[in-house]
């Protein structure tokens, strides 16, 4: 079966769509700035389950995933358009008001203005289409395609938390304020993820990131995206991975490693930096997990002096 990424590559090639391939489209705006635009679709029972979340959490997440795309390009979000296909069974409840309450709470935090969208009736499942626009300095969008051999690889935050929260939800545990902290926070990482826009802003000021993507599909898959776009390989050290600490309180060690490598939706930033600039990150909460290599298309995972090949096993729609 063709994957979504193979489909995108095929369409890019067939129709010469040279602007496709990053977290956002980068379009000329004026003499000083470029326009960034991203679109995300969330579909009930594919990207979320209403039985597991709340309308407020869902509104938050619908905006968070798009803000994260802007952050991954080194930009600042400004405006949004939100379209919803909603079944009548939800329309006749307080669901939509609560959904927008969650959306606007995050929008206010990041100064994002809702400027349009659409609302339509659908026969069955809830569908959310989120578009967010922002800007970056002219020519300064951070792409996936500009990593170079020798660059150091960094991530922000911890890895696997959202995946652990999803596993708890799949095991029948539901969010409740009375849950133990080590379970409640994992579930919140899945239902109410935080875009790392502030850390992206730090990188913008330093102007040293050579490539970047957000961790939405999983580290193994998102690093593969950078390697594929840049025509490089990578080597990462398993012991350097900032595995979410609360995972160990809920799952066996092997499961924790798998979630850190392949679990998506953490919304952290995965980026590369020329080695001569590493010292500029010493005071910031970034973790160096490896380096870019010239071994095109190959990601090596090193543990206890044993090297294995890391295949992309993050989330795929198809």
VENQUI-V123300 format. One record per residue. N is the residue number from 1. RES is the residue in one letter. SS is DSSP state (@ for helix, = for strand, . for the rest). PHI is phi in radians with two decimals (none if undefined). PSI is psi as a letter, one per 30 degrees, with the letter a starting at -180 (* if undefined). Layout:
n:N res:RES ss:SS phi:PHI psi:PSI
n:N res:RES ss:SS phi:PHI psi:PSI
This chain:
n:1 res:X ss:. phi:none psi:k
n:2 res:X ss:. phi:-1.23 psi:k
n:3 res:X ss:. phi:-1.40 psi:l
n:4 res:X ss:@ phi:-1.09 psi:e
n:5 res:X ss:@ phi:-1.29 psi:e
n:6 res:X ss:@ phi:-1.14 psi:e
n:7 res:X ss:@ phi:-1.08 psi:e
n:8 res:X ss:@ phi:-1.07 psi:e
n:9 res:X ss:@ phi:-1.07 psi:e
n:10 res:X ss:@ phi:-1.13 psi:e
n:11 res:X ss:@ phi:-1.15 psi:e
n:12 res:X ss:@ phi:-0.99 psi:e
n:13 res:X ss:@ phi:-1.20 psi:e
n:14 res:X ss:@ phi:-1.14 psi:e
n:15 res:X ss:@ phi:-1.96 psi:g
n:16 res:X ss:. phi:0.93 psi:h
n:17 res:X ss:. phi:-1.61 psi:i
n:18 res:X ss:. phi:-1.30 psi:f
n:19 res:X ss:. phi:-1.47 psi:f
n:20 res:X ss:. phi:-1.38 psi:l
n:21 res:X ss:. phi:2.27 psi:f
n:22 res:X ss:. phi:-2.05 psi:a
n:23 res:X ss:. phi:-1.18 psi:f
n:24 res:X ss:. phi:-2.39 psi:l
n:25 res:X ss:= phi:-1.37 psi:k
n:26 res:X ss:= phi:-1.96 psi:j
n:27 res:X ss:= phi:-2.17 psi:k
n:28 res:X ss:= phi:-1.15 psi:k
n:29 res:X ss:. phi:-2.07 psi:d
n:30 res:X ss:. phi:-2.67 psi:a
n:31 res:X ss:. phi:-1.18 psi:f
n:32 res:X ss:. phi:-1.96 psi:f
n:33 res:X ss:= phi:-2.37 psi:l
n:34 res:X ss:= phi:-1.94 psi:l
n:35 res:X ss:= phi:-1.58 psi:k
n:36 res:X ss:= phi:-1.96 psi:k
n:37 res:X ss:= phi:-2.37 psi:k
n:38 res:X ss:= phi:-2.30 psi:l
n:39 res:X ss:= phi:-2.34 psi:k
n:40 res:X ss:= phi:-2.34 psi:k
n:41 res:X ss:= phi:-2.03 psi:k
n:42 res:X ss:= phi:-2.07 psi:k
n:43 res:X ss:= phi:-2.08 psi:k
n:44 res:X ss:= phi:-1.00 psi:k
n:45 res:X ss:. phi:1.23 psi:g
n:46 res:X ss:. phi:-1.95 psi:e
n:47 res:X ss:. phi:-1.78 psi:f
n:48 res:X ss:= phi:-2.82 psi:l
n:49 res:X ss:. phi:-2.20 psi:k
n:50 res:X ss:. phi:-1.10 psi:f
n:51 res:X ss:. phi:-1.24 psi:f
n:52 res:X ss:. phi:-1.78 psi:f
n:53 res:X ss:. phi:-2.12 psi:a
n:54 res:X ss:. phi:-2.11 psi:l
n:55 res:X ss:@ phi:-1.01 psi:e
n:56 res:X ss:@ phi:-1.12 psi:e
n:57 res:X ss:@ phi:-1.06 psi:e
n:58 res:X ss:@ phi:-1.18 psi:e
n:59 res:X ss:@ phi:-1.07 psi:e
n:60 res:X ss:@ phi:-1.01 psi:e
n:61 res:X ss:@ phi:-1.16 psi:e
n:62 res:X ss:@ phi:-1.02 psi:e
n:63 res:X ss:@ phi:-1.48 psi:e
n:64 res:X ss:@ phi:-1.04 psi:e
n:65 res:X ss:@ phi:-1.14 psi:e
n:66 res:X ss:@ phi:-1.39 psi:e
n:67 res:X ss:@ phi:-1.06 psi:e
n:68 res:X ss:@ phi:-1.07 psi:e
n:69 res:X ss:@ phi:-1.09 psi:e
n:70 res:X ss:@ phi:-1.11 psi:e
n:71 res:X ss:@ phi:-1.04 psi:e
n:72 res:X ss:@ phi:-1.19 psi:f
n:73 res:X ss:. phi:-1.78 psi:g
n:74 res:X ss:. phi:1.30 psi:h
n:75 res:X ss:. phi:-2.04 psi:a
n:76 res:X ss:= phi:-2.13 psi:k
n:77 res:X ss:= phi:-1.32 psi:k
n:78 res:X ss:= phi:-2.19 psi:e
n:79 res:X ss:= phi:-2.46 psi:l
n:80 res:X ss:= phi:-2.56 psi:l
n:81 res:X ss:= phi:-2.20 psi:k
n:82 res:X ss:= phi:-2.25 psi:k
n:83 res:X ss:= phi:-2.05 psi:k
n:84 res:X ss:= phi:-2.33 psi:k
n:85 res:X ss:= phi:-1.76 psi:j
n:86 res:X ss:= phi:-2.16 psi:k
n:87 res:X ss:. phi:-1.24 psi:l
n:88 res:X ss:@ phi:-1.04 psi:e
n:89 res:X ss:@ phi:-1.09 psi:f
n:90 res:X ss:@ phi:-1.56 psi:e
n:91 res:X ss:@ phi:-1.04 psi:e
n:92 res:X ss:. phi:-1.54 psi:g
n:93 res:X ss:. phi:-2.30 psi:a
n:94 res:X ss:. phi:-1.55 psi:g
n:95 res:X ss:@ phi:-0.98 psi:e
n:96 res:X ss:@ phi:-1.15 psi:e
n:97 res:X ss:@ phi:-1.14 psi:e
n:98 res:X ss:@ phi:-1.21 psi:e
n:99 res:X ss:@ phi:-1.03 psi:e
n:100 res:X ss:@ phi:-1.17 psi:f
n:101 res:X ss:@ phi:-1.07 psi:e
n:102 res:X ss:@ phi:-1.16 psi:e
n:103 res:X ss:@ phi:-1.09 psi:e
n:104 res:X ss:@ phi:-1.22 psi:f
n:105 res:X ss:@ phi:-1.09 psi:e
n:106 res:X ss:@ phi:-1.27 psi:e
n:107 res:X ss:@ phi:-1.05 psi:e
n:108 res:X ss:@ phi:-1.14 psi:e
n:109 res:X ss:@ phi:-1.10 psi:e
n:110 res:X ss:@ phi:-1.88 psi:g
n:111 res:X ss:. phi:1.00 psi:h
n:112 res:X ss:. phi:-1.82 psi:k
n:113 res:X ss:= phi:-1.75 psi:k
n:114 res:X ss:= phi:-1.40 psi:k
n:115 res:X ss:= phi:-2.04 psi:f
n:116 res:X ss:= phi:2.98 psi:a
n:117 res:X ss:= phi:2.56 psi:a
n:118 res:X ss:= phi:-2.72 psi:l
n:119 res:X ss:= phi:-2.25 psi:k
n:120 res:X ss:= phi:-2.42 psi:l
n:121 res:X ss:= phi:-1.44 psi:k
n:122 res:X ss:. phi:-2.18 psi:l
n:123 res:X ss:. phi:-1.31 psi:f
n:124 res:X ss:. phi:-2.50 psi:d
n:125 res:X ss:. phi:-1.66 psi:k
n:126 res:X ss:. phi:-1.22 psi:k
n:127 res:X ss:= phi:-2.26 psi:k
n:128 res:X ss:= phi:-2.16 psi:k
n:129 res:X ss:= phi:-2.08 psi:j
n:130 res:X ss:= phi:-1.93 psi:k
n:131 res:X ss:= phi:-2.11 psi:k
n:132 res:X ss:= phi:-2.25 psi:k
n:133 res:X ss:= phi:-2.01 psi:k
n:134 res:X ss:= phi:-2.65 psi:a
n:135 res:X ss:= phi:-2.63 psi:l
n:136 res:X ss:= phi:-2.49 psi:l
n:137 res:X ss:= phi:-1.08 psi:k
n:138 res:X ss:. phi:-0.90 psi:k
n:139 res:X ss:. phi:1.28 psi:g
n:140 res:X ss:. phi:-1.89 psi:g
n:141 res:X ss:. phi:-1.02 psi:k
n:142 res:X ss:. phi:-1.60 psi:j
n:143 res:X ss:. phi:-1.66 psi:l
n:144 res:X ss:. phi:-1.44 psi:f
n:145 res:X ss:. phi:-1.69 psi:g
n:146 res:X ss:. phi:-2.15 psi:g
n:147 res:X ss:. phi:-1.31 psi:k
n:148 res:X ss:. phi:-2.25 psi:k
n:149 res:X ss:. phi:-0.93 psi:k
n:150 res:X ss:. phi:1.73 psi:f
n:151 res:X ss:. phi:-1.10 psi:k
n:152 res:X ss:= phi:-1.45 psi:k
n:153 res:X ss:= phi:-1.85 psi:k
n:154 res:X ss:= phi:-2.19 psi:l
n:155 res:X ss:= phi:-2.31 psi:l
n:156 res:X ss:= phi:-1.80 psi:l
n:157 res:X ss:. phi:1.18 psi:a
n:158 res:X ss:. phi:-1.98 psi:l
n:159 res:X ss:= phi:-2.00 psi:k
n:160 res:X ss:. phi:1.68 psi:f
n:161 res:X ss:@ phi:-1.11 psi:e
n:162 res:X ss:@ phi:-1.13 psi:e
n:163 res:X ss:@ phi:-1.14 psi:e
n:164 res:X ss:@ phi:-1.11 psi:e
n:165 res:X ss:@ phi:-1.10 psi:e
n:166 res:X ss:@ phi:-1.09 psi:e
n:167 res:X ss:@ phi:-1.12 psi:e
n:168 res:X ss:@ phi:-1.09 psi:e
n:169 res:X ss:@ phi:-1.12 psi:e
n:170 res:X ss:@ phi:-1.12 psi:f
n:171 res:X ss:. phi:-1.51 psi:g
n:172 res:X ss:. phi:1.68 psi:g
n:173 res:X ss:. phi:-1.50 psi:k
n:174 res:X ss:. phi:-2.00 psi:l
n:175 res:X ss:. phi:-1.11 psi:k
n:176 res:X ss:. phi:-2.74 psi:k
n:177 res:X ss:. phi:-1.06 psi:f
n:178 res:X ss:. phi:-1.48 psi:f
n:179 res:X ss:. phi:-1.10 psi:l
n:180 res:X ss:. phi:-0.98 psi:k
n:181 res:X ss:@ phi:-0.92 psi:e
n:182 res:X ss:@ phi:-1.26 psi:f
n:183 res:X ss:@ phi:-1.77 psi:e
n:184 res:X ss:@ phi:-1.06 psi:e
n:185 res:X ss:@ phi:-1.20 psi:e
n:186 res:X ss:@ phi:-1.11 psi:e
n:187 res:X ss:@ phi:-1.13 psi:e
n:188 res:X ss:@ phi:-1.14 psi:e
n:189 res:X ss:@ phi:-1.10 psi:f
n:190 res:X ss:@ phi:-1.46 psi:e
n:191 res:X ss:@ phi:-1.50 psi:f
n:192 res:X ss:. phi:-2.38 psi:i
n:193 res:X ss:. phi:-1.18 psi:l
n:194 res:X ss:. phi:-1.89 psi:j
n:195 res:X ss:. phi:-1.17 psi:k
n:196 res:X ss:. phi:-1.63 psi:h
n:197 res:X ss:@ phi:-1.22 psi:e
n:198 res:X ss:@ phi:-1.10 psi:e
n:199 res:X ss:@ phi:-1.21 psi:e
n:200 res:X ss:@ phi:-1.08 psi:e
n:201 res:X ss:@ phi:-1.07 psi:e
n:202 res:X ss:@ phi:-1.10 psi:e
n:203 res:X ss:@ phi:-1.17 psi:e
n:204 res:X ss:@ phi:-1.07 psi:e
n:205 res:X ss:@ phi:-1.09 psi:e
n:206 res:X ss:@ phi:-1.28 psi:f
n:207 res:X ss:. phi:0.97 psi:h
n:208 res:X ss:. phi:-2.21 psi:f
n:209 res:X ss:= phi:-1.25 psi:k
n:210 res:X ss:= phi:-1.61 psi:f
n:211 res:X ss:= phi:-2.83 psi:l
n:212 res:X ss:= phi:-2.85 psi:l
n:213 res:X ss:= phi:-2.69 psi:l
n:214 res:X ss:= phi:-1.67 psi:l
n:215 res:X ss:. phi:-1.51 psi:i
n:216 res:X ss:. phi:-1.94 psi:e
n:217 res:X ss:. phi:-1.66 psi:f
n:218 res:X ss:. phi:2.13 psi:k
n:219 res:X ss:@ phi:-0.96 psi:e
n:220 res:X ss:@ phi:-1.06 psi:e
n:221 res:X ss:@ phi:-1.35 psi:e
n:222 res:X ss:@ phi:-1.24 psi:e
n:223 res:X ss:@ phi:-1.16 psi:e
n:224 res:X ss:@ phi:-1.06 psi:e
n:225 res:X ss:@ phi:-1.05 psi:e
n:226 res:X ss:@ phi:-1.10 psi:e
n:227 res:X ss:@ phi:-1.08 psi:e
n:228 res:X ss:@ phi:-1.13 psi:e
n:229 res:X ss:@ phi:-1.19 psi:e
n:230 res:X ss:@ phi:-1.64 psi:f
n:231 res:X ss:. phi:1.18 psi:h
n:232 res:X ss:. phi:-2.35 psi:a
n:233 res:X ss:= phi:-2.12 psi:a
n:234 res:X ss:= phi:-2.70 psi:l
n:235 res:X ss:= phi:-2.37 psi:k
n:236 res:X ss:= phi:-2.19 psi:k
n:237 res:X ss:= phi:-1.72 psi:j
n:238 res:X ss:@ phi:-1.02 psi:e
n:239 res:X ss:@ phi:-1.22 psi:f
n:240 res:X ss:@ phi:-1.50 psi:f
n:241 res:X ss:. phi:-1.08 psi:k
n:242 res:X ss:. phi:-1.43 psi:i
n:243 res:X ss:= phi:-1.19 psi:k
n:244 res:X ss:. phi:-0.90 psi:j
n:245 res:X ss:@ phi:-1.04 psi:e
n:246 res:X ss:@ phi:-1.24 psi:f
n:247 res:X ss:@ phi:-1.07 psi:e
n:248 res:X ss:@ phi:-1.11 psi:f
n:249 res:X ss:@ phi:-1.44 psi:f
n:250 res:X ss:. phi:-2.18 psi:f
n:251 res:X ss:. phi:-2.46 psi:l
n:252 res:X ss:. phi:-1.08 psi:l
n:253 res:X ss:@ phi:-1.01 psi:e
n:254 res:X ss:@ phi:-1.09 psi:e
n:255 res:X ss:@ phi:-1.15 psi:e
n:256 res:X ss:@ phi:-1.10 psi:e
n:257 res:X ss:@ phi:-1.11 psi:e
n:258 res:X ss:@ phi:-1.06 psi:e
n:259 res:X ss:@ phi:-1.14 psi:e
n:260 res:X ss:@ phi:-1.17 psi:e
n:261 res:X ss:@ phi:-1.41 psi:e
n:262 res:X ss:@ phi:-2.11 psi:f
n:263 res:X ss:. phi:-1.32 psi:k
n:264 res:X ss:. phi:-1.79 psi:a
n:265 res:X ss:. phi:1.28 psi:g
n:266 res:X ss:. phi:-1.21 psi:f
n:267 res:X ss:. phi:1.09 psi:g
n:268 res:X ss:. phi:-1.29 psi:l
n:269 res:X ss:= phi:-1.91 psi:k
n:270 res:X ss:= phi:-1.99 psi:j
n:271 res:X ss:= phi:-2.53 psi:l
n:272 res:X ss:= phi:-2.12 psi:l
n:273 res:X ss:= phi:-2.48 psi:k
n:274 res:X ss:. phi:-1.02 psi:k
n:275 res:X ss:@ phi:-1.00 psi:f
n:276 res:X ss:@ phi:-1.18 psi:f
n:277 res:X ss:@ phi:-1.84 psi:g
n:278 res:X ss:@ phi:-1.01 psi:e
n:279 res:X ss:@ phi:-1.08 psi:f
n:280 res:X ss:@ phi:-1.20 psi:f
n:281 res:X ss:@ phi:-1.74 psi:g
n:282 res:X ss:. phi:-1.01 psi:e
n:283 res:X ss:. phi:-1.64 psi:g
n:284 res:X ss:. phi:-1.92 psi:l
n:285 res:X ss:. phi:-1.41 psi:h
n:286 res:X ss:= phi:-1.99 psi:k
n:287 res:X ss:= phi:-2.04 psi:k
n:288 res:X ss:= phi:-1.43 psi:j
n:289 res:X ss:= phi:-1.94 psi:f
n:290 res:X ss:= phi:2.88 psi:a
n:291 res:X ss:= phi:-2.58 psi:l
n:292 res:X ss:= phi:-1.41 psi:k
n:293 res:X ss:= phi:-2.12 psi:l
n:294 res:X ss:. phi:-1.58 psi:g
n:295 res:X ss:. phi:-1.44 psi:i
n:296 res:X ss:. phi:-0.92 psi:k
n:297 res:X ss:. phi:1.39 psi:g
n:298 res:X ss:. phi:-1.96 psi:k
n:299 res:X ss:= phi:-1.92 psi:j
n:300 res:X ss:= phi:-1.65 psi:k
n:301 res:X ss:= phi:-1.95 psi:j
n:302 res:X ss:= phi:-1.88 psi:k
n:303 res:X ss:= phi:-2.60 psi:k
n:304 res:X ss:. phi:0.92 psi:h
n:305 res:X ss:. phi:1.14 psi:g
n:306 res:X ss:= phi:-1.86 psi:k
n:307 res:X ss:= phi:-1.90 psi:k
n:308 res:X ss:= phi:-2.15 psi:l
n:309 res:X ss:= phi:-1.61 psi:k
n:310 res:X ss:. phi:-1.60 psi:j
n:311 res:X ss:. phi:-1.62 psi:k
n:312 res:X ss:. phi:-1.17 psi:j
n:313 res:X ss:. phi:-2.25 psi:g
n:314 res:X ss:. phi:-1.31 psi:a
n:315 res:X ss:. phi:-1.19 psi:k
n:316 res:X ss:. phi:-2.33 psi:k
n:317 res:X ss:. phi:-1.26 psi:e
n:318 res:X ss:. phi:-2.30 psi:*
